Amino acid sequence: MTTNSPGLFIAFEGGDGAGKSTQAARLAEALETRGLTVLRTREPGGTPIGEKLRSLVLDHGHGHIDAHTEALIFAASRAAHASQVIRPALERGEVVLTDRYIDSSVAYQGAGRDLGADAVRTLNEWATSGLQPNLTVLLDVDPADGRRRRTAGDAAEDRLESEADEFHSTIRGAFLELASSRPDTYLVLPADLPVNELAARILTRVDALLASAGRGAA
């Protein structure tokens, strides 16, 4: 279920290197100029315990992490994030923009790690008490293009980013399947569009959501 709070909850999803953080920042800036209070956050992370869990699950050097452990770490981080950060901000009437949410786990662990989409979604819906975004923005990126983007300037890849392109192709397919199953709450855009065009399309959709909720520029 989506939130019934006075705020607006938007998740940015997509493969690694899709440009989610860039577009979240652009959207936050645009909404703030309209007088709205915006909270930007990320997963895994967003809370002190979440950031520690992020390091455990994404950094190299922690030894082998099996698929079930990986899924549980993400869910634990998300549980804290939803209860400590997202819900309170929504209750205050803020716009919450998160870089990744439940659908990342469904794609990465459900499909990529072959744990099953239904099992992973059930786990995460329990962890978040059913909190769902009002809108999910999916930036669809080709795996090879995503790798090129995230390694520009010799940037190091984290544990999941360094998986083979075949893994990232599976993730991409899972995201597109999720979007096709919930078209009313998804906005799918090619990640290779110009940054300004992506930002404009996202803002148009969000403005429509705000208008339907009776919230516009302050």
CYANA upper distance limits for C-alpha pairs under 8 A (distance plus 0.5 A):
  1 MET  CA    130 GLY  CA      6.34
  1 MET  CA    131 LEU  CA      6.66
  1 MET  CA    132 GLN  CA      6.10
  2 THR  CA    130 GLY  CA      8.25
  2 THR  CA    131 LEU  CA      6.43
  2 THR  CA    132 GLN  CA      4.93
  2 THR  CA    133 PRO  CA      6.22
  2 THR  CA    134 ASN  CA      6.31
  3 THR  CA      9 PHE  CA      8.16
  3 THR  CA    131 LEU  CA      6.56
  3 THR  CA    132 GLN  CA      6.82
  3 THR  CA    133 PRO  CA      7.58
  3 THR  CA    134 ASN  CA      7.66
  5 SER  CA     90 LEU  CA      6.34
  5 SER  CA     91 GLU  CA      5.90
  5 SER  CA     93 GLY  CA      7.70
  6 PRO  CA     90 LEU  CA      6.76
  6 PRO  CA     91 GLU  CA      6.53
  6 PRO  CA     92 ARG  CA      7.67
  6 PRO  CA     93 GLY  CA      5.18
  6 PRO  CA     94 GLU  CA      8.14
  7 GLY  CA     89 ALA  CA      7.77
  7 GLY  CA     90 LEU  CA      4.68
  7 GLY  CA     91 GLU  CA      6.75
  7 GLY  CA     92 ARG  CA      7.30
  7 GLY  CA     93 GLY  CA      4.36
  7 GLY  CA     94 GLU  CA      5.25
  7 GLY  CA     95 VAL  CA      5.99
  7 GLY  CA     96 VAL  CA      8.02
  8 LEU  CA     90 LEU  CA      6.98
  8 LEU  CA     93 GLY  CA      7.85
  8 LEU  CA     94 GLU  CA      7.05
  8 LEU  CA     95 VAL  CA      5.15
  8 LEU  CA     96 VAL  CA      6.67
  8 LEU  CA    133 PRO  CA      8.34
  8 LEU  CA    134 ASN  CA      7.02
  8 LEU  CA    210 LEU  CA      8.50
  9 PHE  CA     90 LEU  CA      7.73
  9 PHE  CA     95 VAL  CA      6.48
  9 PHE  CA     96 VAL  CA      5.38
  9 PHE  CA     97 LEU  CA      6.88
  9 PHE  CA    132 GLN  CA      8.28
  9 PHE  CA    133 PRO  CA      5.33
  9 PHE  CA    134 ASN  CA      5.81
  9 PHE  CA    135 LEU  CA      7.28
 10 ILE  CA     95 VAL  CA      8.08
 10 ILE  CA     96 VAL  CA      6.55
 10 ILE  CA     97 LEU  CA      5.48
 10 ILE  CA     98 THR  CA      6.96
 10 ILE  CA    133 PRO  CA      5.85
 10 ILE  CA    134 ASN  CA      6.45
 10 ILE  CA    135 LEU  CA      5.44
 10 ILE  CA    136 THR  CA      6.24
 10 ILE  CA    137 VAL  CA      7.92
 11 ALA  CA     97 LEU  CA      6.30
 11 ALA  CA     98 THR  CA      5.39
 11 ALA  CA     99 ASP  CA      6.64
 11 ALA  CA    100 ARG  CA      6.47
 11 ALA  CA    101 TYR  CA      6.78
 11 ALA  CA    133 PRO  CA      6.69
 11 ALA  CA    135 LEU  CA      6.94
 11 ALA  CA    136 THR  CA      5.21
 11 ALA  CA    137 VAL  CA      6.68
 12 PHE  CA     20 LYS  CA      6.37
 12 PHE  CA     24 ALA  CA      7.73
 12 PHE  CA     97 LEU  CA      7.85
 12 PHE  CA     98 THR  CA      6.64
 12 PHE  CA     99 ASP  CA      5.53
 12 PHE  CA    100 ARG  CA      6.00
 12 PHE  CA    101 TYR  CA      8.22
 12 PHE  CA    136 THR  CA      6.30
 12 PHE  CA    137 VAL  CA      5.32
 12 PHE  CA    138 LEU  CA      6.58
 12 PHE  CA    139 LEU  CA      8.11
 13 GLU  CA     20 LYS  CA      7.32
 13 GLU  CA     99 ASP  CA      7.21
 13 GLU  CA    100 ARG  CA      5.72
 13 GLU  CA    101 TYR  CA      7.92
 13 GLU  CA    103 ASP  CA      7.94
 13 GLU  CA    104 SER  CA      7.21
 13 GLU  CA    136 THR  CA      7.36
 13 GLU  CA    137 VAL  CA      6.51
 13 GLU  CA    138 LEU  CA      5.27
 13 GLU  CA    139 LEU  CA      6.89
 14 GLY  CA     18 ALA  CA      6.49
 14 GLY  CA     20 LYS  CA      7.75
 14 GLY  CA    100 ARG  CA      8.50
 14 GLY  CA    104 SER  CA      8.21
 14 GLY  CA    138 LEU  CA      5.82
 14 GLY  CA    139 LEU  CA      5.56
 14 GLY  CA    140 ASP  CA      6.31
 14 GLY  CA    141 VAL  CA      7.50
 14 GLY  CA    172 ARG  CA      7.75
 14 GLY  CA    175 PHE  CA      7.47
 15 GLY  CA    139 LEU  CA      8.14
 15 GLY  CA    140 ASP  CA      7.53
 15 GLY  CA    141 VAL  CA      6.68
 15 GLY  CA    143 PRO  CA      7.81
 15 GLY  CA    146 GLY  CA      7.54
 15 GLY  CA    168 HIS  CA      7.44
 15 GLY  CA    171 ILE  CA      7.41
 15 GLY  CA    172 ARG  CA      6.83
 16 ASP  CA    146 GLY  CA      6.41
 16 ASP  CA    147 ARG  CA      7.92
 16 ASP  CA    150 ARG  CA      7.77
 16 ASP  CA    161 GLU  CA      6.85
 17 GLY  CA    141 VAL  CA      8.09
 17 GLY  CA    145 ASP  CA      8.26
 17 GLY  CA    146 GLY  CA      4.83
 17 GLY  CA    147 ARG  CA      6.96
 17 GLY  CA    148 ARG  CA      8.44
 17 GLY  CA    149 ARG  CA      6.02
 17 GLY  CA    150 ARG  CA      5.50
 18 ALA  CA    139 LEU  CA      6.36
 18 ALA  CA    140 ASP  CA      7.28
 18 ALA  CA    141 VAL  CA      5.94
 18 ALA  CA    146 GLY  CA      6.46
 18 ALA  CA    149 ARG  CA      8.42
 18 ALA  CA    191 ALA  CA      6.13
 19 GLY  CA     23 GLN  CA      6.90
 19 GLY  CA    139 LEU  CA      7.86
 19 GLY  CA    191 ALA  CA      7.46
 20 LYS  CA     24 ALA  CA      6.56
 20 LYS  CA     99 ASP  CA      6.93
 20 LYS  CA    139 LEU  CA      7.50
 21 SER  CA     25 ALA  CA      6.61
 21 SER  CA     99 ASP  CA      6.93
 22 THR  CA     26 ARG  CA      6.83
 23 GLN  CA     27 LEU  CA      6.58
 23 GLN  CA    195 VAL  CA      8.11
 23 GLN  CA    198 LEU  CA      7.96
 23 GLN  CA    199 ALA  CA      6.58
 24 ALA  CA     28 ALA  CA      6.57
 24 ALA  CA     40 ARG  CA      7.94
 24 ALA  CA     97 LEU  CA      7.06
 24 ALA  CA     98 THR  CA      8.28
 24 ALA  CA     99 ASP  CA      7.90
 25 ALA  CA     29 GLU  CA      6.72
 25 ALA  CA     40 ARG  CA      8.29
 26 ARG  CA     30 ALA  CA      6.81
 26 ARG  CA    199 ALA  CA      6.90
 27 LEU  CA     31 LEU  CA      6.65
 27 LEU  CA    199 ALA  CA      7.16
 27 LEU  CA    202 ILE  CA      7.96
 27 LEU  CA    203 LEU  CA      6.94
 28 ALA  CA     32 GLU  CA      6.54
 28 ALA  CA     38 VAL  CA      6.58
 28 ALA  CA     39 LEU  CA      8.38
 28 ALA  CA     40 ARG  CA      7.88
 28 ALA  CA     97 LEU  CA      8.17
 29 GLU  CA     33 THR  CA      6.89
 30 ALA  CA     34 ARG  CA      7.31
 30 ALA  CA    203 LEU  CA      8.18
 31 LEU  CA     35 GLY  CA      7.29
 31 LEU  CA     36 LEU  CA      6.18
 31 LEU  CA     37 THR  CA      8.23
 31 LEU  CA     38 VAL  CA      7.73
 32 GLU  CA     36 LEU  CA      5.45
 32 GLU  CA     37 THR  CA      6.66
 32 GLU  CA     38 VAL  CA      7.10
 34 ARG  CA    216 GLY  CA      8.01
 34 ARG  CA    217 ALA  CA      5.06
 34 ARG  CA    218 ALA  CA      6.55
 35 GLY  CA    217 ALA  CA      6.51
 35 GLY  CA    218 ALA  CA      5.53
 36 LEU  CA     94 GLU  CA      7.62
 36 LEU  CA     95 VAL  CA      7.79
 36 LEU  CA    217 ALA  CA      7.74
 36 LEU  CA    218 ALA  CA      7.46
 37 THR  CA     93 GLY  CA      8.45
 37 THR  CA     94 GLU  CA      5.68
 37 THR  CA     95 VAL  CA      6.75
 38 VAL  CA     94 GLU  CA      6.17
 38 VAL  CA     95 VAL  CA      5.21
 38 VAL  CA     96 VAL  CA      6.42
 38 VAL  CA     97 LEU  CA      7.85
 39 LEU  CA     89 ALA  CA      7.89
 39 LEU  CA     94 GLU  CA      7.38
 39 LEU  CA     95 VAL  CA      6.63
 39 LEU  CA     96 VAL  CA      5.31
 39 LEU  CA     97 LEU  CA      6.62
 40 ARG  CA     96 VAL  CA      6.58
 40 ARG  CA     97 LEU  CA      5.35
 40 ARG  CA     98 THR  CA      6.42
 40 ARG  CA     99 ASP  CA      8.45
 41 THR  CA     45 GLY  CA      8.41
 41 THR  CA     46 GLY  CA      6.08
 41 THR  CA     96 VAL  CA      8.09
 41 THR  CA     97 LEU  CA      6.76
 41 THR  CA     98 THR  CA      5.32
 41 THR  CA     99 ASP  CA      6.86
 42 ARG  CA     46 GLY  CA      6.01
 42 ARG  CA     98 THR  CA      5.52
 42 ARG  CA     99 ASP  CA      4.94
 42 ARG  CA    100 ARG  CA      6.79
 43 GLU  CA     50 GLY  CA      8.35
 43 GLU  CA     54 ARG  CA      8.30
 43 GLU  CA     77 SER  CA      8.06
 43 GLU  CA     78 ARG  CA      7.54
 43 GLU  CA     98 THR  CA      7.68
 43 GLU  CA     99 ASP  CA      6.59
 43 GLU  CA    100 ARG  CA      5.96
 43 GLU  CA    101 TYR  CA      7.00
 44 PRO  CA     50 GLY  CA      6.53
 44 PRO  CA     51 GLU  CA      7.30
 44 PRO  CA     53 LEU  CA      7.70
 44 PRO  CA     54 ARG  CA      5.68
 44 PRO  CA     74 PHE  CA      6.73
 44 PRO  CA     77 SER  CA      6.36
 44 PRO  CA     78 ARG  CA      7.22
 44 PRO  CA    100 ARG  CA      8.32
 45 GLY  CA     49 ILE  CA      7.93
 45 GLY  CA     50 GLY  CA      4.45
 45 GLY  CA     51 GLU  CA      4.68
 45 GLY  CA     52 LYS  CA      8.02
 45 GLY  CA     53 LEU  CA      7.66
 45 GLY  CA     54 ARG  CA      6.25
 45 GLY  CA     77 SER  CA      6.86
 45 GLY  CA     78 ARG  CA      8.27
 45 GLY  CA     81 HIS  CA      7.67
 46 GLY  CA     50 GLY  CA      6.43
 46 GLY  CA     51 GLU  CA      7.01
 46 GLY  CA     81 HIS  CA      6.35
 46 GLY  CA     85 VAL  CA      7.76
 47 THR  CA     51 GLU  CA      6.57
 47 THR  CA     80 ALA  CA      7.45
 47 THR  CA     81 HIS  CA      6.55
 47 THR  CA     84 GLN  CA      7.95
 47 THR  CA     85 VAL  CA      7.85
 48 PRO  CA     52 LYS  CA      7.08
 49 ILE  CA     53 LEU  CA      6.75
 49 ILE  CA     77 SER  CA      7.55
 49 ILE  CA     80 ALA  CA      8.11
 50 GLY  CA     54 ARG  CA      6.52
 50 GLY  CA     76 ALA  CA      8.31
 50 GLY  CA     77 SER  CA      5.06
 50 GLY  CA     78 ARG  CA      7.96
 50 GLY  CA     80 ALA  CA      7.41
 50 GLY  CA     81 HIS  CA      7.54
 51 GLU  CA     55 SER  CA      6.91
 51 GLU  CA     77 SER  CA      8.47
 52 LYS  CA     56 LEU  CA      6.94
 53 LEU  CA     57 VAL  CA      6.69
 53 LEU  CA     73 ILE  CA      7.03
 53 LEU  CA     74 PHE  CA      8.19
 53 LEU  CA     77 SER  CA      6.90
 54 ARG  CA     58 LEU  CA      6.32
 54 ARG  CA     59 ASP  CA      8.19
 54 ARG  CA     74 PHE  CA      8.44
 54 ARG  CA     77 SER  CA      8.20
 55 SER  CA     59 ASP  CA      5.69
 56 LEU  CA     62 HIS  CA      7.15
 57 VAL  CA     65 ILE  CA      8.15
 57 VAL  CA     70 GLU  CA      7.00
 57 VAL  CA     73 ILE  CA      7.47
 57 VAL  CA     74 PHE  CA      8.33
 57 VAL  CA    159 ARG  CA      8.16
 58 LEU  CA    158 ASP  CA      6.08
 58 LEU  CA    159 ARG  CA      5.53
 58 LEU  CA    160 LEU  CA      7.03
 59 ASP  CA    158 ASP  CA      6.23
 59 ASP  CA    159 ARG  CA      6.36
 60 HIS  CA    158 ASP  CA      7.26
 60 HIS  CA    159 ARG  CA      6.25
 65 ILE  CA     69 THR  CA      6.79
 65 ILE  CA     70 GLU  CA      6.71
 66 ASP  CA     70 GLU  CA      6.68
 67 ALA  CA     71 ALA  CA      6.70
 67 ALA  CA    109 GLN  CA      7.37
 67 ALA  CA    113 ARG  CA      6.51
 67 ALA  CA    115 LEU  CA      7.95
 68 HIS  CA     72 LEU  CA      6.71
 68 HIS  CA    115 LEU  CA      8.14
 69 THR  CA     73 ILE  CA      6.64
 70 GLU  CA     74 PHE  CA      6.90
 70 GLU  CA    109 GLN  CA      8.17
 71 ALA  CA     75 ALA  CA      6.72
 71 ALA  CA    105 SER  CA      7.48
 71 ALA  CA    109 GLN  CA      6.54
 71 ALA  CA    120 VAL  CA      7.90
 72 LEU  CA     76 ALA  CA      6.52
 73 ILE  CA     77 SER  CA      6.75
 74 PHE  CA     78 ARG  CA      6.63
 74 PHE  CA    105 SER  CA      7.77
 75 ALA  CA     79 ALA  CA      6.57
 75 ALA  CA    123 LEU  CA      7.68
 75 ALA  CA    124 ASN  CA      6.12
 75 ALA  CA    127 ALA  CA      6.79
 76 ALA  CA     80 ALA  CA      7.08
 76 ALA  CA    127 ALA  CA      7.60
 77 SER  CA     81 HIS  CA      6.69
 78 ARG  CA     82 ALA  CA      6.46
 78 ARG  CA    101 TYR  CA      8.07
 78 ARG  CA    102 ILE  CA      8.49
 78 ARG  CA    124 ASN  CA      8.17
 78 ARG  CA    127 ALA  CA      7.54
 78 ARG  CA    128 THR  CA      7.43
 79 ALA  CA     83 SER  CA      6.77
 79 ALA  CA    124 ASN  CA      8.33
 79 ALA  CA    127 ALA  CA      5.32
 79 ALA  CA    128 THR  CA      5.66
 80 ALA  CA     84 GLN  CA      6.15
 80 ALA  CA     85 VAL  CA      8.18
 81 HIS  CA     85 VAL  CA      5.81
 81 HIS  CA     86 ILE  CA      6.83
 82 ALA  CA     86 ILE  CA      5.32
 82 ALA  CA     87 ARG  CA      6.34
 82 ALA  CA    128 THR  CA      6.27
 82 ALA  CA    131 LEU  CA      8.01
 83 SER  CA     87 ARG  CA      6.21
 83 SER  CA     88 PRO  CA      7.81
 83 SER  CA    128 THR  CA      7.69
 84 GLN  CA     88 PRO  CA      7.21
 85 VAL  CA     89 ALA  CA      6.78
 86 ILE  CA     90 LEU  CA      6.72
 86 ILE  CA     96 VAL  CA      7.25
 87 ARG  CA     91 GLU  CA      6.63
 88 PRO  CA     92 ARG  CA      6.83
 89 ALA  CA     93 GLY  CA      7.05
 89 ALA  CA     94 GLU  CA      5.97
 89 ALA  CA     95 VAL  CA      8.09
 89 ALA  CA     96 VAL  CA      7.49
 90 LEU  CA     94 GLU  CA      5.76
 90 LEU  CA     95 VAL  CA      7.31
 90 LEU  CA     96 VAL  CA      7.44
100 ARG  CA    104 SER  CA      6.46
101 TYR  CA    105 SER  CA      7.89
102 ILE  CA    106 VAL  CA      6.98
102 ILE  CA    121 ARG  CA      7.56
102 ILE  CA    124 ASN  CA      6.84
102 ILE  CA    125 GLU  CA      8.32
103 ASP  CA    107 ALA  CA      6.54
103 ASP  CA    121 ARG  CA      8.27
103 ASP  CA    175 PHE  CA      7.93
103 ASP  CA    178 LEU  CA      8.18
104 SER  CA    108 TYR  CA      6.32
104 SER  CA    109 GLN  CA      8.46
104 SER  CA    175 PHE  CA      8.43
105 SER  CA    109 GLN  CA      5.74
105 SER  CA    110 GLY  CA      6.97
105 SER  CA    120 VAL  CA      7.28
105 SER  CA    121 ARG  CA      8.14
106 VAL  CA    110 GLY  CA      5.02
106 VAL  CA    111 ALA  CA      7.09
106 VAL  CA    116 GLY  CA      8.26
106 VAL  CA    117 ALA  CA      5.65
106 VAL  CA    118 ASP  CA      8.35
106 VAL  CA    120 VAL  CA      6.15
106 VAL  CA    121 ARG  CA      6.42
106 VAL  CA    174 ALA  CA      8.39
107 ALA  CA    111 ALA  CA      5.59
107 ALA  CA    112 GLY  CA      6.76
107 ALA  CA    117 ALA  CA      7.77
107 ALA  CA    170 THR  CA      8.47
107 ALA  CA    171 ILE  CA      5.76
107 ALA  CA    172 ARG  CA      8.33
107 ALA  CA    174 ALA  CA      5.71
107 ALA  CA    175 PHE  CA      6.54
108 TYR  CA    112 GLY  CA      5.09
108 TYR  CA    113 ARG  CA      6.87
108 TYR  CA    171 ILE  CA      6.29
109 GLN  CA    113 ARG  CA      5.06
109 GLN  CA    114 ASP  CA      6.98
109 GLN  CA    115 LEU  CA      6.53
109 GLN  CA    116 GLY  CA      8.17
109 GLN  CA    117 ALA  CA      8.41
109 GLN  CA    120 VAL  CA      7.64
110 GLY  CA    114 ASP  CA      5.84
110 GLY  CA    115 LEU  CA      5.08
110 GLY  CA    116 GLY  CA      4.83
110 GLY  CA    117 ALA  CA      4.81
110 GLY  CA    118 ASP  CA      8.08
110 GLY  CA    119 ALA  CA      7.87
110 GLY  CA    120 VAL  CA      6.13
111 ALA  CA    115 LEU  CA      7.10
111 ALA  CA    116 GLY  CA      6.63
111 ALA  CA    117 ALA  CA      6.82
111 ALA  CA    170 THR  CA      7.23
111 ALA  CA    171 ILE  CA      7.13
111 ALA  CA    174 ALA  CA      6.95
112 GLY  CA    167 PHE  CA      6.43
112 GLY  CA    168 HIS  CA      8.12
112 GLY  CA    170 THR  CA      6.39
112 GLY  CA    171 ILE  CA      6.31
115 LEU  CA    119 ALA  CA      7.51
115 LEU  CA    120 VAL  CA      7.49
116 GLY  CA    120 VAL  CA      6.86
117 ALA  CA    121 ARG  CA      6.52
118 ASP  CA    122 THR  CA      6.55
119 ALA  CA    123 LEU  CA      6.80
120 VAL  CA    124 ASN  CA      6.79
121 ARG  CA    125 GLU  CA      6.45
122 THR  CA    126 TRP  CA      6.68
123 LEU  CA    127 ALA  CA      6.75
124 ASN  CA    128 THR  CA      6.64
125 GLU  CA    129 SER  CA      6.22
125 GLU  CA    130 GLY  CA      5.10
125 GLU  CA    131 LEU  CA      7.54
126 TRP  CA    130 GLY  CA      6.82
134 ASN  CA    185 THR  CA      6.89
135 LEU  CA    185 THR  CA      5.34
135 LEU  CA    186 TYR  CA      6.27
135 LEU  CA    187 LEU  CA      7.90
136 THR  CA    185 THR  CA      6.63
136 THR  CA    186 TYR  CA      5.30
136 THR  CA    187 LEU  CA      6.76
137 VAL  CA    186 TYR  CA      6.38
137 VAL  CA    187 LEU  CA      5.31
137 VAL  CA    188 VAL  CA      6.59
137 VAL  CA    189 LEU  CA      8.18
137 VAL  CA    202 ILE  CA      8.11
138 LEU  CA    175 PHE  CA      8.14
138 LEU  CA    179 ALA  CA      8.26
138 LEU  CA    186 TYR  CA      7.53
138 LEU  CA    187 LEU  CA      6.51
138 LEU  CA    188 VAL  CA      5.24
138 LEU  CA    189 LEU  CA      6.75
139 LEU  CA    188 VAL  CA      6.62
139 LEU  CA    189 LEU  CA      5.65
139 LEU  CA    190 PRO  CA      6.23
139 LEU  CA    191 ALA  CA      5.39
140 ASP  CA    172 ARG  CA      7.64
140 ASP  CA    176 LEU  CA      8.37
140 ASP  CA    188 VAL  CA      7.37
140 ASP  CA    189 LEU  CA      6.53
140 ASP  CA    190 PRO  CA      5.40
140 ASP  CA    191 ALA  CA      5.69
141 VAL  CA    145 ASP  CA      7.22
141 VAL  CA    146 GLY  CA      6.58
141 VAL  CA    172 ARG  CA      7.91
141 VAL  CA    190 PRO  CA      7.01
141 VAL  CA    191 ALA  CA      5.70
141 VAL  CA    192 ASP  CA      7.58
142 ASP  CA    146 GLY  CA      6.56
142 ASP  CA    169 SER  CA      8.14
142 ASP  CA    172 ARG  CA      8.20
143 PRO  CA    147 ARG  CA      6.72
143 PRO  CA    165 ASP  CA      6.30
143 PRO  CA    168 HIS  CA      6.21
143 PRO  CA    169 SER  CA      6.52
143 PRO  CA    172 ARG  CA      8.23
144 ALA  CA    148 ARG  CA      6.78
144 ALA  CA    165 ASP  CA      7.28
145 ASP  CA    149 ARG  CA      6.68
146 GLY  CA    150 ARG  CA      6.70
147 ARG  CA    151 THR  CA      6.55
147 ARG  CA    161 GLU  CA      8.35
148 ARG  CA    152 ALA  CA      6.66
150 ARG  CA    155 ALA  CA      7.17
150 ARG  CA    157 GLU  CA      7.82
151 THR  CA    155 ALA  CA      5.23
151 THR  CA    156 ALA  CA      7.01
151 THR  CA    157 GLU  CA      7.46
157 GLU  CA    161 GLU  CA      5.82
157 GLU  CA    162 SER  CA      5.95
158 ASP  CA    162 SER  CA      6.54
159 ARG  CA    163 GLU  CA      7.56
163 GLU  CA    167 PHE  CA      6.78
163 GLU  CA    168 HIS  CA      7.78
164 ALA  CA    168 HIS  CA      7.28
165 ASP  CA    169 SER  CA      6.54
166 GLU  CA    170 THR  CA      6.90
167 PHE  CA    171 ILE  CA      6.96
168 HIS  CA    172 ARG  CA      6.67
169 SER  CA    173 GLY  CA      6.79
170 THR  CA    174 ALA  CA      6.73
171 ILE  CA    175 PHE  CA      6.77
172 ARG  CA    176 LEU  CA      6.86
173 GLY  CA    177 GLU  CA      6.69
174 ALA  CA    178 LEU  CA      6.70
175 PHE  CA    179 ALA  CA      6.72
176 LEU  CA    180 SER  CA      6.68
177 GLU  CA    181 SER  CA      6.79
178 LEU  CA    182 ARG  CA      7.05
179 ALA  CA    183 PRO  CA      6.26
179 ALA  CA    186 TYR  CA      6.21
179 ALA  CA    187 LEU  CA      8.29
179 ALA  CA    188 VAL  CA      7.73
182 ARG  CA    186 TYR  CA      6.84
183 PRO  CA    187 LEU  CA      7.92
187 LEU  CA    202 ILE  CA      8.30
187 LEU  CA    205 ARG  CA      8.39
189 LEU  CA    193 LEU  CA      8.46
189 LEU  CA    198 LEU  CA      7.82
191 ALA  CA    198 LEU  CA      8.33
193 LEU  CA    197 GLU  CA      7.07
193 LEU  CA    198 LEU  CA      6.76
194 PRO  CA    198 LEU  CA      6.81
195 VAL  CA    199 ALA  CA      6.70
196 ASN  CA    200 ALA  CA      6.67
197 GLU  CA    201 ARG  CA      6.75
198 LEU  CA    202 ILE  CA      6.68
199 ALA  CA    203 LEU  CA      6.60
200 ALA  CA    204 THR  CA      6.67
201 ARG  CA    205 ARG  CA      6.99
202 ILE  CA    206 VAL  CA      6.74
203 LEU  CA    207 ASP  CA      6.39
204 THR  CA    208 ALA  CA      6.86
205 ARG  CA    209 LEU  CA      6.96
206 VAL  CA    210 LEU  CA      6.70
207 ASP  CA    211 ALA  CA      6.58
207 ASP  CA    216 GLY  CA      7.91
208 ALA  CA    212 SER  CA      6.67
209 LEU  CA    213 ALA  CA      6.80
210 LEU  CA    214 GLY  CA      6.70
210 LEU  CA    215 ARG  CA      5.34
210 LEU  CA    216 GLY  CA      6.41
211 ALA  CA    215 ARG  CA      5.87
211 ALA  CA    216 GLY  CA      6.38
